[in-house]
Amino acid sequence: MISRDGRVRVAVTWFLSIIGLVVIGFATINLIRNWHQINWADTLRRLVLPVWLTLGVLPCLYGISLVFNYQQAFRLIRWASQDPAAVTRAQLALIAELHLRSHLVGCFAVPWPNRLTEASSLREARRVVREYRLSMRGGS
């Protein structure tokens, strides 16, 4: 037995389906009637415009994401240590090893900032970041 909510959901779905079919039918009939009056080049440009604008914005959004993720990771590193040399070394190691991997930078969290700032050299700090990267892959 269908509950009252289920009946309403079915009725609304049918109603919206009928409206959608009427709109598609109306558009198709008008397209056939006015076939010779359509500016196909302009119509194609209007169709493609949202696609290439979306593709054009994606690199910008990725860059913004990368900047904010590095900002958060650097904040965690600064909280992990008060030593300016250790903070700078940790930040350089993070940039040198993770490069443009926004997802890995965004997932950088405790205990890794502490381990990274405890490294005594840039080489050791880079090794800690490589361990982090491997742990994120699920590798050993």
A tleap script that builds the chain and sets N, CA, C and O, in Angstrom:
source leaprc.protein.ff14SB
mol = sequence {
  NMET ILE SER ARG ASP GLY ARG VAL ARG VAL
  ALA VAL THR TRP PHE LEU SER ILE ILE GLY
  LEU VAL VAL ILE GLY PHE ALA THR ILE ASN
  LEU ILE ARG ASN TRP HIE GLN ILE ASN TRP
  ALA ASP THR LEU ARG ARG LEU VAL LEU PRO
  VAL TRP LEU THR LEU GLY VAL LEU PRO CYS
  LEU TYR GLY ILE SER LEU VAL PHE ASN TYR
  GLN GLN ALA PHE ARG LEU ILE ARG TRP ALA
  SER GLN ASP PRO ALA ALA VAL THR ARG ALA
  GLN LEU ALA LEU ILE ALA GLU LEU HIE LEU
  ARG SER HIE LEU VAL GLY CYS PHE ALA VAL
  PRO TRP PRO ASN ARG LEU THR GLU ALA SER
  SER LEU ARG GLU ALA ARG ARG VAL VAL ARG
  GLU TYR ARG LEU SER MET ARG GLY GLY CSER
}
set mol.1.N position { 0.837 -1.179 0.000 }
set mol.1.CA position { 0.000 0.000 0.000 }
set mol.1.C position { 0.882 1.242 0.000 }
set mol.1.O position { 1.847 1.332 0.758 }
set mol.2.N position { 0.543 2.186 -0.847 }
set mol.2.CA position { 1.310 3.423 -0.957 }
set mol.2.C position { 0.792 4.416 0.074 }
set mol.2.O position { -0.413 4.634 0.195 }
set mol.3.N position { 1.714 5.009 0.810 }
set mol.3.CA position { 1.314 6.001 1.812 }
set mol.3.C position { 0.858 7.284 1.126 }
set mol.3.O position { 0.971 7.443 -0.090 }
set mol.4.N position { 0.346 8.181 1.936 }
set mol.4.CA position { -0.136 9.461 1.408 }
set mol.4.C position { 1.020 10.237 0.761 }
set mol.4.O position { 0.855 10.821 -0.310 }
set mol.5.N position { 2.183 10.241 1.412 }
set mol.5.CA position { 3.343 10.932 0.855 }
set mol.5.C position { 3.769 10.304 -0.470 }
set mol.5.O position { 4.154 11.010 -1.402 }
set mol.6.N position { 3.699 8.989 -0.548 }
set mol.6.CA position { 4.067 8.299 -1.783 }
set mol.6.C position { 3.124 8.652 -2.923 }
set mol.6.O position { 3.566 8.838 -4.056 }
set mol.7.N position { 1.831 8.746 -2.636 }
set mol.7.CA position { 0.859 9.120 -3.673 }
set mol.7.C position { 1.101 10.543 -4.157 }
set mol.7.O position { 1.009 10.830 -5.350 }
set mol.8.N position { 1.413 11.429 -3.217 }
set mol.8.CA position { 1.694 12.824 -3.595 }
set mol.8.C position { 2.943 12.881 -4.466 }
set mol.8.O position { 2.974 13.601 -5.464 }
set mol.9.N position { 3.963 12.130 -4.094 }
set mol.9.CA position { 5.212 12.114 -4.869 }
set mol.9.C position { 4.958 11.611 -6.289 }
set mol.9.O position { 5.465 12.187 -7.253 }
set mol.10.N position { 4.189 10.560 -6.418 }
set mol.10.CA position { 3.862 10.009 -7.737 }
set mol.10.C position { 3.063 11.014 -8.551 }
set mol.10.O position { 3.339 11.206 -9.735 }
set mol.11.N position { 2.068 11.666 -7.930 }
set mol.11.CA position { 1.245 12.647 -8.644 }
set mol.11.C position { 2.082 13.825 -9.112 }
set mol.11.O position { 1.925 14.279 -10.245 }
set mol.12.N position { 2.973 14.329 -8.257 }
set mol.12.CA position { 3.827 15.462 -8.633 }
set mol.12.C position { 4.783 15.057 -9.748 }
set mol.12.O position { 5.011 15.828 -10.680 }
set mol.13.N position { 5.334 13.871 -9.662 }
set mol.13.CA position { 6.238 13.394 -10.714 }
set mol.13.C position { 5.519 13.316 -12.056 }
set mol.13.O position { 6.057 13.752 -13.074 }
set mol.14.N position { 4.310 12.766 -12.066 }
set mol.14.CA position { 3.539 12.699 -13.311 }
set mol.14.C position { 3.204 14.087 -13.833 }
set mol.14.O position { 3.314 14.344 -15.031 }
set mol.15.N position { 2.802 14.971 -12.954 }
set mol.15.CA position { 2.442 16.337 -13.345 }
set mol.15.C position { 3.641 17.053 -13.970 }
set mol.15.O position { 3.512 17.690 -15.015 }
set mol.16.N position { 4.802 16.947 -13.330 }
set mol.16.CA position { 6.003 17.601 -13.875 }
set mol.16.C position { 6.448 16.951 -15.185 }
set mol.16.O position { 6.958 17.633 -16.074 }
set mol.17.N position { 6.261 15.649 -15.305 }
set mol.17.CA position { 6.600 14.965 -16.562 }
set mol.17.C position { 5.720 15.453 -17.708 }
set mol.17.O position { 6.204 15.682 -18.816 }
set mol.18.N position { 4.445 15.608 -17.439 }
set mol.18.CA position { 3.523 16.094 -18.474 }
set mol.18.C position { 3.885 17.521 -18.877 }
set mol.18.O position { 3.893 17.846 -20.064 }
set mol.19.N position { 4.183 18.373 -17.896 }
set mol.19.CA position { 4.590 19.750 -18.212 }
set mol.19.C position { 5.856 19.745 -19.063 }
set mol.19.O position { 5.953 20.499 -20.032 }
set mol.20.N position { 6.828 18.902 -18.710 }
set mol.20.CA position { 8.068 18.815 -19.489 }
set mol.20.C position { 7.813 18.377 -20.919 }
set mol.20.O position { 8.393 18.932 -21.852 }
set mol.21.N position { 6.955 17.391 -21.099 }
set mol.21.CA position { 6.628 16.926 -22.454 }
set mol.21.C position { 5.903 17.999 -23.254 }
set mol.21.O position { 6.145 18.132 -24.453 }
set mol.22.N position { 5.020 18.766 -22.623 }
set mol.22.CA position { 4.327 19.857 -23.313 }
set mol.22.C position { 5.329 20.917 -23.755 }
set mol.22.O position { 5.242 21.411 -24.879 }
set mol.23.N position { 6.268 21.273 -22.903 }
set mol.23.CA position { 7.277 22.283 -23.255 }
set mol.23.C position { 8.143 21.784 -24.417 }
set mol.23.O position { 8.415 22.536 -25.353 }
set mol.24.N position { 8.574 20.526 -24.361 }
set mol.24.CA position { 9.386 19.971 -25.450 }
set mol.24.C position { 8.580 19.941 -26.746 }
set mol.24.O position { 9.101 20.279 -27.809 }
set mol.25.N position { 7.326 19.544 -26.665 }
set mol.25.CA position { 6.476 19.526 -27.865 }
set mol.25.C position { 6.295 20.926 -28.442 }
set mol.25.O position { 6.406 21.114 -29.653 }
set mol.26.N position { 6.019 21.904 -27.590 }
set mol.26.CA position { 5.855 23.289 -28.037 }
set mol.26.C position { 7.118 23.799 -28.728 }
set mol.26.O position { 7.046 24.422 -29.787 }
set mol.27.N position { 8.280 23.529 -28.116 }
set mol.27.CA position { 9.547 23.975 -28.708 }
set mol.27.C position { 9.795 23.289 -30.048 }
set mol.27.O position { 10.270 23.926 -30.988 }
set mol.28.N position { 9.483 22.011 -30.145 }
set mol.28.CA position { 9.688 21.273 -31.391 }
set mol.28.C position { 8.780 21.809 -32.502 }
set mol.28.O position { 9.223 21.993 -33.636 }
set mol.29.N position { 7.527 22.055 -32.178 }
set mol.29.CA position { 6.592 22.586 -33.178 }
set mol.29.C position { 7.046 23.961 -33.663 }
set mol.29.O position { 7.021 24.231 -34.864 }
set mol.30.N position { 7.463 24.834 -32.738 }
set mol.30.CA position { 7.948 26.162 -33.142 }
set mol.30.C position { 9.231 26.074 -33.953 }
set mol.30.O position { 9.437 26.867 -34.872 }
set mol.31.N position { 10.087 25.129 -33.628 }
set mol.31.CA position { 11.320 24.955 -34.393 }
set mol.31.C position { 11.001 24.527 -35.827 }
set mol.31.O position { 11.614 25.031 -36.769 }
set mol.32.N position { 10.065 23.618 -36.003 }
set mol.32.CA position { 9.693 23.156 -37.344 }
set mol.32.C position { 9.019 24.285 -38.126 }
set mol.32.O position { 9.298 24.462 -39.312 }
set mol.33.N position { 8.141 25.047 -37.482 }
set mol.33.CA position { 7.441 26.142 -38.158 }
set mol.33.C position { 8.384 27.251 -38.626 }
set mol.33.O position { 8.217 27.799 -39.716 }
set mol.34.N position { 9.383 27.580 -37.788 }
set mol.34.CA position { 10.262 28.719 -38.061 }
set mol.34.C position { 11.660 28.277 -38.499 }
set mol.34.O position { 12.642 28.983 -38.270 }
set mol.35.N position { 11.736 27.129 -39.116 }
set mol.35.CA position { 13.018 26.553 -39.502 }
set mol.35.C position { 13.843 27.517 -40.359 }
set mol.35.O position { 15.049 27.640 -40.146 }
set mol.36.N position { 13.238 28.183 -41.293 }
set mol.36.CA position { 13.962 29.062 -42.221 }
set mol.36.C position { 14.363 30.392 -41.576 }
set mol.36.O position { 15.200 31.097 -42.140 }
set mol.37.N position { 13.811 30.759 -40.435 }
set mol.37.CA position { 14.124 32.035 -39.792 }
set mol.37.C position { 15.211 31.923 -38.715 }
set mol.37.O position { 15.608 32.929 -38.128 }
set mol.38.N position { 15.681 30.728 -38.462 }
set mol.38.CA position { 16.651 30.523 -37.385 }
set mol.38.C position { 18.059 30.851 -37.862 }
set mol.38.O position { 18.485 30.398 -38.924 }
set mol.39.N position { 18.775 31.640 -37.071 }
set mol.39.CA position { 20.180 31.957 -37.325 }
set mol.39.C position { 21.010 30.855 -36.638 }
set mol.39.O position { 21.270 30.916 -35.437 }
set mol.40.N position { 21.416 29.854 -37.426 }
set mol.40.CA position { 22.050 28.670 -36.856 }
set mol.40.C position { 23.413 28.979 -36.251 }
set mol.40.O position { 23.782 28.372 -35.245 }
set mol.41.N position { 24.169 29.903 -36.831 }
set mol.41.CA position { 25.481 30.242 -36.273 }
set mol.41.C position { 25.327 30.863 -34.879 }
set mol.41.O position { 26.053 30.516 -33.948 }
set mol.42.N position { 24.375 31.780 -34.756 }
set mol.42.CA position { 24.141 32.409 -33.457 }
set mol.42.C position { 23.615 31.400 -32.443 }
set mol.42.O position { 24.006 31.428 -31.276 }
set mol.43.N position { 22.743 30.524 -32.877 }
set mol.43.CA position { 22.194 29.503 -31.985 }
set mol.43.C position { 23.294 28.571 -31.499 }
set mol.43.O position { 23.323 28.209 -30.323 }
set mol.44.N position { 24.196 28.182 -32.388 }
set mol.44.CA position { 25.309 27.319 -32.004 }
set mol.44.C position { 26.227 28.026 -31.009 }
set mol.44.O position { 26.669 27.415 -30.035 }
set mol.45.N position { 26.517 29.312 -31.245 }
set mol.45.CA position { 27.348 30.074 -30.309 }
set mol.45.C position { 26.690 30.143 -28.931 }
set mol.45.O position { 27.364 29.996 -27.911 }
set mol.46.N position { 25.390 30.364 -28.900 }
set mol.46.CA position { 24.682 30.429 -27.619 }
set mol.46.C position { 24.681 29.083 -26.905 }
set mol.46.O position { 24.675 29.025 -25.675 }
set mol.47.N position { 24.687 28.014 -27.672 }
set mol.47.CA position { 24.718 26.681 -27.088 }
set mol.47.C position { 26.094 26.343 -26.518 }
set mol.47.O position { 26.194 25.708 -25.469 }
set mol.48.N position { 27.149 26.764 -27.204 }
set mol.48.CA position { 28.515 26.421 -26.810 }
set mol.48.C position { 29.055 27.358 -25.723 }
set mol.48.O position { 29.954 26.970 -24.977 }
set mol.49.N position { 28.534 28.561 -25.621 }
set mol.49.CA position { 29.040 29.554 -24.676 }
set mol.49.C position { 29.128 29.051 -23.237 }
set mol.49.O position { 30.191 29.195 -22.632 }
set mol.50.N position { 28.087 28.476 -22.655 }
set mol.50.CA position { 28.210 28.012 -21.266 }
set mol.50.C position { 29.255 26.910 -21.095 }
set mol.50.O position { 29.879 26.800 -20.039 }
set mol.51.N position { 29.442 26.106 -22.123 }
set mol.51.CA position { 30.408 25.008 -22.026 }
set mol.51.C position { 31.825 25.564 -21.938 }
set mol.51.O position { 32.581 25.184 -21.043 }
set mol.52.N position { 32.196 26.458 -22.856 }
set mol.52.CA position { 33.580 26.932 -22.827 }
set mol.52.C position { 33.823 27.906 -21.688 }
set mol.52.O position { 34.956 28.017 -21.221 }
set mol.53.N position { 32.796 28.620 -21.221 }
set mol.53.CA position { 32.982 29.464 -20.043 }
set mol.53.C position { 33.235 28.614 -18.798 }
set mol.53.O position { 34.071 28.958 -17.962 }
set mol.54.N position { 32.515 27.513 -18.682 }
set mol.54.CA position { 32.737 26.608 -17.550 }
set mol.54.C position { 34.138 26.024 -17.602 }
set mol.54.O position { 34.831 25.979 -16.586 }
set mol.55.N position { 34.556 25.581 -18.767 }
set mol.55.CA position { 35.903 25.025 -18.903 }
set mol.55.C position { 36.972 26.081 -18.643 }
set mol.55.O position { 38.042 25.765 -18.121 }
set mol.56.N position { 36.691 27.328 -19.002 }
set mol.56.CA position { 37.648 28.407 -18.768 }
set mol.56.C position { 37.776 28.772 -17.298 }
set mol.56.O position { 38.834 29.233 -16.869 }
set mol.57.N position { 36.731 28.578 -16.525 }
set mol.57.CA position { 36.747 28.934 -15.107 }
set mol.57.C position { 37.406 27.847 -14.250 }
set mol.57.O position { 37.913 28.143 -13.167 }
set mol.58.N position { 37.406 26.613 -14.713 }
set mol.58.CA position { 37.938 25.508 -13.909 }
set mol.58.C position { 39.383 25.715 -13.450 }
set mol.58.O position { 39.664 25.473 -12.276 }
set mol.59.N position { 40.317 26.149 -14.304 }
set mol.59.CA position { 41.681 26.374 -13.800 }
set mol.59.C position { 41.737 27.453 -12.717 }
set mol.59.O position { 42.510 27.337 -11.765 }
set mol.60.N position { 40.933 28.483 -12.858 }
set mol.60.CA position { 40.893 29.534 -11.850 }
set mol.60.C position { 40.393 28.989 -10.514 }
set mol.60.O position { 40.955 29.301 -9.464 }
set mol.61.N position { 39.347 28.183 -10.551 }
set mol.61.CA position { 38.822 27.584 -9.325 }
set mol.61.C position { 39.838 26.642 -8.685 }
set mol.61.O position { 39.956 26.593 -7.460 }
set mol.62.N position { 40.567 25.900 -9.507 }
set mol.62.CA position { 41.592 25.006 -8.982 }
set mol.62.C position { 42.691 25.811 -8.298 }
set mol.62.O position { 43.165 25.432 -7.228 }
set mol.63.N position { 43.095 26.918 -8.912 }
set mol.63.CA position { 44.120 27.777 -8.319 }
set mol.63.C position { 43.673 28.353 -6.987 }
set mol.63.O position { 44.447 28.382 -6.030 }
set mol.64.N position { 42.440 28.807 -6.919 }
set mol.64.CA position { 41.911 29.336 -5.661 }
set mol.64.C position { 41.896 28.246 -4.590 }
set mol.64.O position { 42.268 28.491 -3.442 }
set mol.65.N position { 41.469 27.050 -4.969 }
set mol.65.CA position { 41.449 25.923 -4.039 }
set mol.65.C position { 42.857 25.621 -3.528 }
set mol.65.O position { 43.051 25.384 -2.336 }
set mol.66.N position { 43.827 25.629 -4.422 }
set mol.66.CA position { 45.210 25.341 -4.042 }
set mol.66.C position { 45.741 26.381 -3.063 }
set mol.66.O position { 46.389 26.030 -2.076 }
set mol.67.N position { 45.473 27.658 -3.327 }
set mol.67.CA position { 45.939 28.727 -2.438 }
set mol.67.C position { 45.324 28.576 -1.050 }
set mol.67.O position { 46.030 28.677 -0.047 }
set mol.68.N position { 44.022 28.337 -0.983 }
set mol.68.CA position { 43.374 28.206 0.321 }
set mol.68.C position { 43.854 26.960 1.061 }
set mol.68.O position { 44.012 26.996 2.282 }
set mol.69.N position { 44.088 25.862 0.348 }
set mol.69.CA position { 44.581 24.653 1.002 }
set mol.69.C position { 45.987 24.853 1.555 }
set mol.69.O position { 46.282 24.414 2.667 }
set mol.70.N position { 46.868 25.518 0.784 }
set mol.70.CA position { 48.206 25.811 1.298 }
set mol.70.C position { 48.134 26.765 2.485 }
set mol.70.O position { 48.894 26.618 3.443 }
set mol.71.N position { 47.236 27.734 2.433 }
set mol.71.CA position { 47.078 28.662 3.545 }
set mol.71.C position { 46.698 27.909 4.823 }
set mol.71.O position { 47.244 28.186 5.891 }
set mol.72.N position { 45.778 26.972 4.719 }
set mol.72.CA position { 45.372 26.177 5.882 }
set mol.72.C position { 46.518 25.302 6.370 }
set mol.72.O position { 46.740 25.192 7.576 }
set mol.73.N position { 47.245 24.682 5.457 }
set mol.73.CA position { 48.375 23.833 5.852 }
set mol.73.C position { 49.457 24.664 6.543 }
set mol.73.O position { 50.026 24.227 7.543 }
set mol.74.N position { 49.742 25.850 6.023 }
set mol.74.CA position { 50.744 26.712 6.642 }
set mol.74.C position { 50.295 27.166 8.029 }
set mol.74.O position { 51.116 27.293 8.938 }
set mol.75.N position { 49.006 27.410 8.193 }
set mol.75.CA position { 48.486 27.791 9.514 }
set mol.75.C position { 48.698 26.645 10.502 }
set mol.75.O position { 49.085 26.885 11.645 }
set mol.76.N position { 48.450 25.409 10.082 }
set mol.76.CA position { 48.670 24.252 10.957 }
set mol.76.C position { 50.146 24.107 11.315 }
set mol.76.O position { 50.490 23.758 12.444 }
set mol.77.N position { 51.004 24.378 10.350 }
set mol.77.CA position { 52.449 24.293 10.605 }
set mol.77.C position { 52.866 25.357 11.610 }
set mol.77.O position { 53.656 25.077 12.511 }
set mol.78.N position { 52.345 26.579 11.468 }
set mol.78.CA position { 52.692 27.648 12.418 }
set mol.78.C position { 52.185 27.330 13.821 }
set mol.78.O position { 52.836 27.691 14.802 }
set mol.79.N position { 51.036 26.662 13.937 }
set mol.79.CA position { 50.529 26.267 15.247 }
set mol.79.C position { 51.373 25.151 15.861 }
set mol.79.O position { 51.452 25.032 17.084 }
set mol.80.N position { 51.998 24.340 15.022 }
set mol.80.CA position { 52.770 23.199 15.516 }
set mol.80.C position { 54.118 23.614 16.090 }
set mol.80.O position { 54.678 22.894 16.916 }
set mol.81.N position { 54.646 24.752 15.674 }
set mol.81.CA position { 55.967 25.165 16.149 }
set mol.81.C position { 56.061 26.676 16.211 }
set mol.81.O position { 55.480 27.390 15.394 }
set mol.82.N position { 56.799 27.143 17.190 }
set mol.82.CA position { 57.049 28.580 17.320 }
set mol.82.C position { 58.409 28.969 16.747 }
set mol.82.O position { 58.736 30.154 16.687 }
set mol.83.N position { 59.200 27.988 16.327 }
set mol.83.CA position { 60.523 28.243 15.763 }
set mol.83.C position { 60.387 28.680 14.307 }
set mol.83.O position { 59.941 27.889 13.476 }
set mol.84.N position { 60.760 29.927 13.973 }
set mol.84.CA position { 60.590 30.409 12.599 }
set mol.84.C position { 61.371 29.581 11.564 }
set mol.84.O position { 60.899 29.390 10.443 }
set mol.85.N position { 62.552 29.094 11.934 }
set mol.85.CA position { 63.344 28.292 10.995 }
set mol.85.C position { 62.641 26.965 10.710 }
set mol.85.O position { 62.618 26.512 9.566 }
set mol.86.N position { 62.074 26.345 11.731 }
set mol.86.CA position { 61.369 25.069 11.538 }
set mol.86.C position { 60.112 25.270 10.699 }
set mol.86.O position { 59.776 24.426 9.869 }
set mol.87.N position { 59.416 26.389 10.912 }
set mol.87.CA position { 58.208 26.681 10.137 }
set mol.87.C position { 58.559 26.887 8.669 }
set mol.87.O position { 57.904 26.335 7.785 }
set mol.88.N position { 59.598 27.688 8.412 }
set mol.88.CA position { 60.015 27.942 7.024 }
set mol.88.C position { 60.465 26.653 6.350 }
set mol.88.O position { 60.109 26.394 5.200 }
set mol.89.N position { 61.246 25.846 7.061 }
set mol.89.CA position { 61.719 24.567 6.518 }
set mol.89.C position { 60.536 23.648 6.193 }
set mol.89.O position { 60.524 22.994 5.150 }
set mol.90.N position { 59.558 23.602 7.073 }
set mol.90.CA position { 58.380 22.749 6.866 }
set mol.90.C position { 57.561 23.236 5.673 }
set mol.90.O position { 57.094 22.428 4.869 }
set mol.91.N position { 57.387 24.540 5.556 }
set mol.91.CA position { 56.625 25.085 4.430 }
set mol.91.C position { 57.330 24.817 3.106 }
set mol.91.O position { 56.686 24.447 2.125 }
set mol.92.N position { 58.653 25.002 3.070 }
set mol.92.CA position { 59.404 24.717 1.837 }
set mol.92.C position { 59.318 23.238 1.467 }
set mol.92.O position { 59.157 22.900 0.294 }
set mol.93.N position { 59.422 22.365 2.451 }
set mol.93.CA position { 59.338 20.927 2.183 }
set mol.93.C position { 57.950 20.560 1.652 }
set mol.93.O position { 57.824 19.733 0.748 }
set mol.94.N position { 56.918 21.175 2.213 }
set mol.94.CA position { 55.551 20.893 1.759 }
set mol.94.C position { 55.366 21.314 0.305 }
set mol.94.O position { 54.807 20.566 -0.497 }
set mol.95.N position { 55.830 22.500 -0.028 }
set mol.95.CA position { 55.713 22.986 -1.413 }
set mol.95.C position { 56.555 22.136 -2.357 }
set mol.95.O position { 56.107 21.792 -3.451 }
set mol.96.N position { 57.772 21.795 -1.939 }
set mol.96.CA position { 58.683 21.039 -2.807 }
set mol.96.C position { 58.171 19.633 -3.097 }
set mol.96.O position { 58.419 19.101 -4.179 }
set mol.97.N position { 57.474 19.031 -2.168 }
set mol.97.CA position { 57.032 17.653 -2.357 }
set mol.97.C position { 55.606 17.511 -2.882 }
set mol.97.O position { 55.316 16.576 -3.629 }
set mol.98.N position { 54.715 18.424 -2.503 }
set mol.98.CA position { 53.317 18.272 -2.914 }
set mol.98.C position { 52.968 19.068 -4.170 }
set mol.98.O position { 51.972 18.770 -4.830 }
set mol.99.N position { 53.767 20.067 -4.506 }
set mol.99.CA position { 53.574 20.874 -5.716 }
set mol.99.C position { 52.125 21.348 -5.856 }
set mol.99.O position { 51.638 22.105 -5.016 }
set mol.100.N position { 51.439 20.910 -6.908 }
set mol.100.CA position { 50.086 21.381 -7.215 }
set mol.100.C position { 49.009 20.365 -6.846 }
set mol.100.O position { 47.904 20.416 -7.386 }
set mol.101.N position { 49.311 19.453 -5.943 }
set mol.101.CA position { 48.344 18.431 -5.541 }
set mol.101.C position { 47.415 18.995 -4.459 }
set mol.101.O position { 47.634 18.793 -3.265 }
set mol.102.N position { 46.402 19.687 -4.897 }
set mol.102.CA position { 45.505 20.397 -3.987 }
set mol.102.C position { 44.835 19.460 -2.983 }
set mol.102.O position { 44.667 19.820 -1.818 }
set mol.103.N position { 44.455 18.274 -3.422 }
set mol.103.CA position { 43.783 17.339 -2.523 }
set mol.103.C position { 44.707 16.938 -1.370 }
set mol.103.O position { 44.282 16.897 -0.216 }
set mol.104.N position { 45.962 16.644 -1.683 }
set mol.104.CA position { 46.904 16.247 -0.634 }
set mol.104.C position { 47.187 17.398 0.319 }
set mol.104.O position { 47.296 17.196 1.528 }
set mol.105.N position { 47.306 18.591 -0.218 }
set mol.105.CA position { 47.542 19.755 0.643 }
set mol.105.C position { 46.330 19.993 1.527 }
set mol.105.O position { 46.478 20.323 2.704 }
set mol.106.N position { 45.134 19.829 0.976 }
set mol.106.CA position { 43.912 20.046 1.738 }
set mol.106.C position { 43.695 19.019 2.840 }
set mol.106.O position { 43.029 19.311 3.833 }
set mol.107.N position { 44.246 17.825 2.681 }
set mol.107.CA position { 44.081 16.769 3.693 }
set mol.107.C position { 45.203 16.779 4.729 }
set mol.107.O position { 45.202 15.959 5.647 }
set mol.108.N position { 46.152 17.690 4.592 }
set mol.108.CA position { 47.287 17.770 5.512 }
set mol.108.C position { 46.794 18.185 6.891 }
set mol.108.O position { 46.357 19.320 7.079 }
set mol.109.N position { 46.863 17.275 7.850 }
set mol.109.CA position { 46.333 17.545 9.192 }
set mol.109.C position { 47.159 16.800 10.233 }
set mol.109.O position { 48.120 16.105 9.902 }
set mol.110.N position { 46.773 16.956 11.484 }
set mol.110.CA position { 47.454 16.332 12.606 }
set mol.110.C position { 47.547 14.837 12.358 }
set mol.110.O position { 46.561 14.238 11.929 }
set mol.111.N position { 48.671 14.219 12.605 }
set mol.111.CA position { 49.887 14.602 13.310 }
set mol.111.C position { 51.001 15.120 12.409 }
set mol.111.O position { 52.104 15.393 12.883 }
set mol.112.N position { 50.725 15.258 11.122 }
set mol.112.CA position { 51.776 15.585 10.166 }
set mol.112.C position { 52.422 16.953 10.387 }
set mol.112.O position { 53.641 17.042 10.246 }
set mol.113.N position { 51.706 18.014 10.720 }
set mol.113.CA position { 52.404 19.288 10.969 }
set mol.113.C position { 53.419 19.181 12.115 }
set mol.113.O position { 54.501 19.763 12.043 }
set mol.114.N position { 53.072 18.443 13.160 }
set mol.114.CA position { 54.014 18.270 14.272 }
set mol.114.C position { 55.247 17.502 13.829 }
set mol.114.O position { 56.373 17.894 14.136 }
set mol.115.N position { 55.038 16.419 13.116 }
set mol.115.CA position { 56.177 15.627 12.636 }
set mol.115.C position { 57.041 16.437 11.680 }
set mol.115.O position { 58.267 16.328 11.690 }
set mol.116.N position { 56.393 17.248 10.859 }
set mol.116.CA position { 57.131 18.037 9.874 }
set mol.116.C position { 57.982 19.111 10.541 }
set mol.116.O position { 59.126 19.322 10.139 }
set mol.117.N position { 57.454 19.786 11.540 }
set mol.117.CA position { 58.227 20.842 12.198 }
set mol.117.C position { 59.306 20.280 13.118 }
set mol.117.O position { 60.229 21.004 13.492 }
set mol.118.N position { 59.208 19.002 13.491 }
set mol.118.CA position { 60.249 18.376 14.307 }
set mol.118.C position { 61.454 17.943 13.481 }
set mol.118.O position { 62.481 17.576 14.052 }
set mol.119.N position { 61.360 17.976 12.161 }
set mol.119.CA position { 62.475 17.581 11.297 }
set mol.119.C position { 63.626 18.565 11.481 }
set mol.119.O position { 63.418 19.774 11.585 }
set mol.120.N position { 64.844 18.025 11.519 }
set mol.120.CA position { 66.008 18.874 11.791 }
set mol.120.C position { 66.636 19.477 10.539 }
set mol.120.O position { 67.434 20.409 10.635 }
set mol.121.N position { 66.282 18.953 9.368 }
set mol.121.CA position { 66.835 19.488 8.120 }
set mol.121.C position { 65.759 19.480 7.040 }
set mol.121.O position { 64.707 18.856 7.179 }
set mol.122.N position { 66.062 20.194 5.959 }
set mol.122.CA position { 65.113 20.228 4.844 }
set mol.122.C position { 64.972 18.832 4.226 }
set mol.122.O position { 63.878 18.433 3.826 }
set mol.123.N position { 66.061 18.109 4.152 }
set mol.123.CA position { 66.014 16.748 3.597 }
set mol.123.C position { 65.096 15.855 4.435 }
set mol.123.O position { 64.291 15.102 3.887 }
set mol.124.N position { 65.217 15.938 5.745 }
set mol.124.CA position { 64.371 15.137 6.625 }
set mol.124.C position { 62.905 15.589 6.534 }
set mol.124.O position { 61.991 14.766 6.571 }
set mol.125.N position { 62.700 16.884 6.416 }
set mol.125.CA position { 61.337 17.409 6.278 }
set mol.125.C position { 60.701 16.897 4.984 }
set mol.125.O position { 59.524 16.535 4.969 }
set mol.126.N position { 61.475 16.870 3.908 }
set mol.126.CA position { 60.946 16.347 2.642 }
set mol.126.C position { 60.619 14.860 2.758 }
set mol.126.O position { 59.652 14.379 2.168 }
set mol.127.N position { 61.443 14.136 3.532 }
set mol.127.CA position { 61.165 12.717 3.749 }
set mol.127.C position { 59.842 12.535 4.506 }
set mol.127.O position { 59.084 11.610 4.212 }
set mol.128.N position { 59.564 13.412 5.477 }
set mol.128.CA position { 58.305 13.351 6.224 }
set mol.128.C position { 57.129 13.604 5.291 }
set mol.128.O position { 56.105 12.928 5.390 }
set mol.129.N position { 57.264 14.572 4.386 }
set mol.129.CA position { 56.178 14.873 3.447 }
set mol.129.C position { 55.971 13.703 2.490 }
set mol.129.O position { 54.835 13.386 2.138 }
set mol.130.N position { 57.068 13.054 2.063 }
set mol.130.CA position { 56.927 11.867 1.201 }
set mol.130.C position { 56.199 10.747 1.945 }
set mol.130.O position { 55.373 10.046 1.359 }
set mol.131.N position { 56.504 10.577 3.234 }
set mol.131.CA position { 55.788 9.579 4.042 }
set mol.131.C position { 54.297 9.926 4.105 }
set mol.131.O position { 53.443 9.046 4.000 }
set mol.132.N position { 53.998 11.203 4.275 }
set mol.132.CA position { 52.604 11.641 4.294 }
set mol.132.C position { 51.923 11.302 2.977 }
set mol.132.O position { 50.814 10.767 2.957 }
set mol.133.N position { 52.601 11.618 1.873 }
set mol.133.CA position { 52.030 11.351 0.556 }
set mol.133.C position { 51.766 9.863 0.370 }
set mol.133.O position { 50.718 9.481 -0.151 }
set mol.134.N position { 52.700 9.022 0.788 }
set mol.134.CA position { 52.506 7.575 0.690 }
set mol.134.C position { 51.373 7.093 1.588 }
set mol.134.O position { 50.630 6.185 1.216 }
set mol.135.N position { 51.235 7.695 2.765 }
set mol.135.CA position { 50.153 7.284 3.660 }
set mol.135.C position { 48.793 7.661 3.078 }
set mol.135.O position { 47.808 6.965 3.324 }
set mol.136.N position { 48.722 8.731 2.322 }
set mol.136.CA position { 47.479 9.136 1.704 }
set mol.136.C position { 47.109 8.215 0.551 }
set mol.136.O position { 45.930 8.054 0.233 }
set mol.137.N position { 48.110 7.612 -0.074 }
set mol.137.CA position { 47.857 6.655 -1.149 }
set mol.137.C position { 47.429 5.305 -0.602 }
set mol.137.O position { 46.878 4.475 -1.326 }
set mol.138.N position { 47.685 5.092 0.674 }
set mol.138.CA position { 47.382 3.799 1.260 }
set mol.138.C position { 48.558 2.864 1.163 }
set mol.138.O position { 48.454 1.688 1.513 }
set mol.139.N position { 49.696 3.384 0.683 }
set mol.139.CA position { 50.889 2.550 0.549 }
set mol.139.C position { 51.668 2.522 1.838 }
set mol.139.O position { 51.354 3.231 2.794 }
set mol.140.N position { 52.690 1.691 1.849 }
set mol.140.CA position { 53.519 1.587 3.072 }
set mol.140.C position { 54.881 2.183 2.840 }
set mol.140.O position { 55.714 2.189 3.746 }
savepdb mol mol.pdb
quit
